[in-house]
Amino acid sequence: MSIDATQVLVWSIVSLVTAAVLYLIVRALFRDRSRGRRRCPRCWHDMQETPGLRCPECGSTVRSEARFFATRRHWRRATFLLIGLIVMAMVVRVQMTEENLFEYAPTWFLTNSLPYAPSSTTDPVTEALQARIARKALTPEQIAEVGRRIREGDASAPPTSLRWQSRYGVLLQSLMAQGLDALERGQLDDPALVVLESFRDLPPLATLTAPREWPAHEPLIVELAIDEWWPPMTYARVRVRDEHDGTERIMGLDSGGAAAPRYPFAFAPIGENETQRRFSVTVEARKTAPNGGPDPSQPWCAAHVSTSTLSLRRVEPIDLKPFSGKEADDAVRSVFARGLVAWRQGWRRYGLMFDASRTGDESFDGTLLGLDIELTQGDTVRRHSRIWWPAGRSATLARWEILFEDPEPLASLTTGSEGWSIRVRGRRDIAVRALASVAGVSPTATPFTRYWEGDVMIPLEVRVNENASPRRRWFALPDSDLPAPSTTPAAQD
């Protein structure tokens, strides 16, 4: 068995210090004995030459002669030494076992200590509270108090600020996880869900980004990330407006949805002398039905509007050559070979599966893929979307946008449904969007020189899943949730 020299040294020092402190405690309590001297047991005045039972110094009177010969005990000194010994033992235990001593503190103490805790995800107060939330060891009243503290923040960390996110974000995520778990089990009265309802009116943080350079004449791709702190039963109407020409794009956002943290929007190409463009983002949230679907009876919360001015640099147009062929067409078909999954529960109970890695070999090096995808029933388009990614061995994650969905016929799909097909067409204007996914590569120096320009039809294969459908972060809003056309004129820069 190996011996850790550091631990041997630490325990040796601790043992010596402990022995020394215990020796001092014993001295403080037992060393100062009377040894036959008469002393006042209150002020310890020497009474060798003073007869009687009354002390001339402090005026106290003892009951018997024996009290004059008591041992003087230094209780204050012994107490301080004992407290120091206990503190040292606790510190050593924490250092040697990595135990969090705040786990022994009462919940009210931890909750009220949060404003004074370091703005860090690893401070011991936060860790202790997070562990209790994860164990579901808090009462409804305690969860309500923790939620109130998070919701209100403090003077140095107001709600939604960066410091607030750092100090309270971990605890909020723990409450969110408990609430989402309760929602999936149908426990709508769960204390975490109840307390999280008060977070729905918090303003989200909208972050717009654009490529640092973009080729002339190509639609500008702007990606939006939304950081929000809403309860799981929340979805939002998100509007991104180009303030130069008034163009507006609209999508739905599900706070309980996973994946796709950013969503791309296409706007007008960069002008010849344009160096910046201003956008506004309007977000309106409201409570959903228990299955995550829209609930028209619920009102929209107040709209949160933010603006961003993006720096732009227009560069020379990119020269992409079209190509196609049987091998490339077959590879694109294989991307969608898994077909569509139809779930039997949930709100959006359908999902088109694709595997972009099917185009990740050397035959696709230098290729940008931009696919226009129509899910058709006979001659009727039931779903229209676009997907794009850089193909070949340097492939990155795909991006997509949903243009249109017809939920009712899509929800009725099942194994053996006839007359359904996937039509996939390669388009240059969509393929160029994949340049936004290639970090740090200038469009004028891109290794990509071509795009796929095929057109294939694929019989739709439907796979039924009896479970609830996953919640999508971004989705096409139903017509009933689309806002009325705006009459506000576009701002001119």
N, C-alpha and C positions, 0 to 999 in steps of 0.2 A: 504494500500500500504506500503510495507516494505521500510525502508530507509537504504541505505548502509553507514555505519559510515565512512568507508574509503573515499568514494567520498565526504561526507560532510566535512571531515577534509581537503581533497585536495582542494576543491573549497574555503573553508574558507581561507586557506593559500594563494591561488592564488589571491583572492580578496584583501587581506591585502597587498600583494606585489604589485599588480596593483595600488592600491590607493597610496601607497608610491612612486612608480615610477612616477605616474602622478603628484603628489605633487612636486617632484623634477624637473620634466620638466617645470611646471608652474614657480617655483622659478628661474630656469635657464633662462627663457624667460622674466619674468616680475618683478623680485624682485629688480634688480639693476637699480632703477630709479635715475634721476639726483637730485630731491628734491631741485631745485633752484641752483645747482652748475653748473658752466661752465666747460665742459669737451670736450676734442677733441674726435669727434665721430670715429676717426680712431685708435688712440693709447690710448685714455682715460686719457691723461695727464690733470692734474688739471690746469685750465686756469682762476681761480678766480682773480688772480692779473695780468693777461696778457691781455692788450687791443688788439683790432683788431680781424681779422678773420683768422689769420695764426697761426698755432701751432708751438711754438719754439722747441718742442721735435722731431716731425716727419716731420715738414715742410709742412704739408697739409693745404690747404685753403678751408674753407667752403663757401657756397654761401650765407647763411643768419645766423643771430644771433640765430635763433630758433634751428639750428642743434646742438648747444652746449648743449642743454637741452634734448637730445634724451635718451631713455632708453637703457642701455647696455644689449644686448641679447647674452647669451652664447650658440650659435648655435651648436658648436661641442659637448658640454656636453649633450644638449637636444637630438641631433641626436643619440649619443651612448645609451642614456637611452631609446629612442624610439625603436632602433634596438633590444636592450636587451629585451624590453617588447614584441616585435613581436616574437622573438625567443622563449621566455618562453611560449607564447600563442601557438605557433606551437608544441612545445614539449609536453605541456599538452594535446593538442588535439590529438596528436599521441598516447599518453599513454592511454587516456580515450576512444578513438574511434578505436584504432589500425589501423588508416589510414596510408597509405604509401605516404609521401609527395613527393617522387621521381616520383610519377605518374603525377605531375604537371611539371616536367622537360622536356625540348625538347629531342627528340630522339637522336639527334647528341651528346648531353651531356651524355646521358645514355650509348650510344655505346662506346664513348671514355673513360668513367669511368670504364668500365668492367675490364681492367687490374689492377685497384687499388681497386676493390671490394674484400671483403673477399672471400676466397675459400669455399663457402658455398652455398647450394641450397636455402637458405632462406634469402640471403641478399636483401635489398630493391631495389637495382639497378636491379638485375636479375628479381625480382618479377615484377617490373614495365614494363620491356621489355617483359617478358613472357606474361603479361596480354595484351599488345598491339598486340603481335603475335596471341594470342588466339582470340582476337576480330577482327583480320584482319584489324587493324587500321594503318598498315604501308604501305607506297608507295613501288613500286618495287625497287626504288633506296635505300630506307631505309633498305629493306630486304637484298639487295645486300651488303650493308655496314655492317649490323649485321653478315651476313654469312661470309664476309671477315674477320671480327674481330675474329669470332669463329675459322675459318679455320687456321688463322695465330697464334692464341694464343698470348702469350707474353713471356718476358724473364724468368719469374718465373713459367710459365705454358706452356711449349712447347706442340705442338699437340700430342695427344694420351697419354700424361703422366697422372698420377693419379691426380695431381693438375689441369691439364687441364680438365679432366673429371669432377672434383668437381666444377670448376669455370664456365665452359661453357656447361656442359652436359645437364642441364635442358633446356637451350635455344635451343640447338641442337635437343633435343627430341621434343620441340614445333615446330620447323621447319619441322622435320620429320613427325609429325602428320599432319601438314598442307599439306605437299607434298603428303602423302599417301591419304589424303582425295581428293586432286585434281586429283590424279591418278585414283582413283575409279570413279570419275565423268568425266574422259576423258579429263581433262584440262591440257594437256601436256605442255602448255606454262605458267603455273602458276609460279610466281616469286620464290616461295619456291623450286619448282622442279628444276628451272634453276640454282639457287645458289648452291643447293646441289650437282650438277654434279661435282663440283670441289673437293668434299670430297671422290670420289671413289678411288683415289690413296693413301689415308691414310692407313698405315699398321694396320691390325687388331691385337687384343690381343688374342692369343691362350693359353688356360689354360688346361693342361692335368692332370688328377687325376687318381689314382689307389687305390684300397683298401690297408689298412695298412698291412693286412695279407691276404694270399691267399693259398688255399689248393694245395698240390702237384698234378701234372699230369692234372690239369684243365687249359684250355685256360685262359690266363690273360685278364681281362676286363679292358680296359682303356677308360675313358670318356673324351670327348673333349667339351669345351665351347668356343665359339667364340664371343668376343665383337668387334663390328665393327661400323663404323660411316658413312656408305655408303648411298647413296640415295635409295629410295624404288625400283627403276628400276635397281636393281643389283642382280646378282647371281654369286656364286663363285664355283670354283673347289677346293675341300679340299682334300689334300693327307696327310695321317699320315703314317710315315715310321718307322719301328722298325730297328734301326741302327745295331742291333746285327746280325740279319739274313737277312736283306734286305726286309722283308715282308712289303708290302704297301697296305693300305686300302684307298678307294676313295669314296667320297660322294659329292653331290651337296648341296649348302646352299643358301637359298633365304633370302636376307636382309629384305624383307618386310613380311616374314613369321612369324607366331605366334606359341607359345607353343614349347615344347621340346627344352629348351635352351642347354641341353647337349646331345651328341650322343655317344653311346657306340661302341667300336671297340674291336674285339677279336684278341689276338696275342698268340704266343707260350707260353706254360706253363713256370713257373719260374724254372730255373735250380737248381740243387742240392746245389751248392755253390754260387748262384747268389744273390747279395744284392742290385743291382741297374741296371737300364737299360735306355739307351738313346734313345729318339725318336726325330724325326724332323717333323714339320708341315709346309706344303707348301700351301699357299693360293693364288689363282689367281682369280681376279674379272673381270667382264665385264658387259656392259649394256645389259638389256633384251629388248625384244619386249614389247609394251604397256600392253599385257595381262600377262606378267610375264614369258613368254616362251623364249626359246633360240633364239638369233638373230645371225646367223652365220656371218653376215656382220660386226659385232662389234668385235674389237680386244680385246684380253685379256690384262689386265693391267700387269705391272711388278709383278713378283712373290715375295711374302713376305715369308721368311723362318725363322722359329724360332726353337730352340731346347730345350728340357726338359730332365732332368735326374731324374727318379723316383726311390725312395727308395722302395725296395721290401723285403718281409719276407715270406719265404715259410714255411707252417705248414703242419701238418699231413693230409693225404687225408680225405675227408669227406665221411661218410658212409650214403648213401641215399638208402632207400628201395623203389622199384617200387610198385605202387598200381594202381588199376583201379576198375571199377564196374559200374553198370547201373546208380546209383545215381550220381557218379562223372562224368560219361560220359554225362549225361543229363545236369549237371551243366555247363560243358564246352560248350555244344551245346548252352545253354542259353546265354553264354557270347557273342556269335556271332549271336544272334537271330535278331538283327536289320539289318543284312545284309550289303549291299553296297549302298552308296548314289551316284547317278549320277547327276552331275550338268550340266546344259546346256550352261554355259559360263565359261570362264577362261581357264587356260592351263591344269593343272592336274585335270581333271574333274571327279575324282572318289576317293572314300575313304571307306575303310573297317571299319565299326563301331564295337566296342567291349566295353563290360561293365565288367571290372574286379571285380566289387563289387559283382557279382553273385557267386563268390567263397569266400566271406568274412564271412561265418558263421563258427561255431565251428567244423563242419564236415571236414573242410579243415585246421584246426589248425596243425601246424608242417609240412605243405606241401609247396614245391617249385614247381611252374608251369613254365615249359619251353616248348613253343609250336612252332612247325614247321608248317607253314600255307601255303598252296598252293591254289591259286584261279585257277580253271581249267575250260576249255571249252572243253567238251568231255574228251579226253585223253591228251590235250595239256595244259601245265602250262602257265598261262598268268601273274601271279604275285606270287612271292615267298618272304615271309617275316618270321620273327621270333619275338615272344613276350614272355617276362618273367616277373614274379612278385612273391613276397612272398604272399601266399594265407592265408586264415584264418582270425581270428579277429585282427591280427597285420599287415594286408595287407598295403602295400605302393604303390606308383605310379608304373605303369608298364613302362618298357623300351622296345624298339623294334628296329629292323634293317630291312632295305629293301634290299634284295639281287638281285631282278630282277623285272622289270616291262615291259610289252609289251603295250605301250600306245594306239596304234591304235585300237585293239579290245576292250580294256577296255573303251575307250571313246565312243564306239558305244553301250554300254549297255543301256537298257531301261527297263521299266516295262514289264514283260512278256517274257524277254529274256530266251530262253530255252537252256538246255544242260550245264548250269553253276553250279558249286558246290564249296564248301569250304571244303578242307580236312585238318583236324587238327590232328597232331600227337604229343604226349608227348615224349620229349627226355631229358635224364639225363644231357647231356652236355650243353643243353640250360638252363635247370632248375638251374644248379649251378650258372649261371650268376646272378640270383636274389639275391645271397648273397651280391653282390656289392651294392644293394639298401638298405641293412639293416645296417644303420649307427651305429657304435660303437659296433657291435657284432662280436666277433672273430669266424671264421669258425670252430675252434675246440670246441667252447662252444655254437654253434648255437642251438636254439630250434627246428630247422627244421631237420626232420629225414626221410622224404620220398618225392617222386616226382610222379606225375601222368604219367602213361605210357599207355595211351589209344590211340585209333585211330578211329576218327569219321568222317563221311561224312555228310555235311549239304547242302541241296539245297539252292542255292543262291537267296535271295530275294533282288530285286533292287528297290530302292526308288528314284524317279526322283525329282530333285529340279531345278526350273527354274532360280534360281539366279546364280550369279558367284561363283565359287568354292573358298573356303578359300585358302590362300597361306600357303604352308607347309614350315617350317623352313629347314628341311632336306629332301632330295629326291634322288632317284637313277638317276645318270647322264645318258643322252642318249648316245648311242655309239659314236655319232659324236663329243661329248665333252670329251671323254676319251683320256688321253694323250698316246703318243706312248710308248711302253715298254722301261723302263729305262735300260741303259747299264752300269750305274754307279755301281761299286762293293760295297757291304755292308761294312760299317766301323766295325772294330772289336774292342771291348773294351778290 
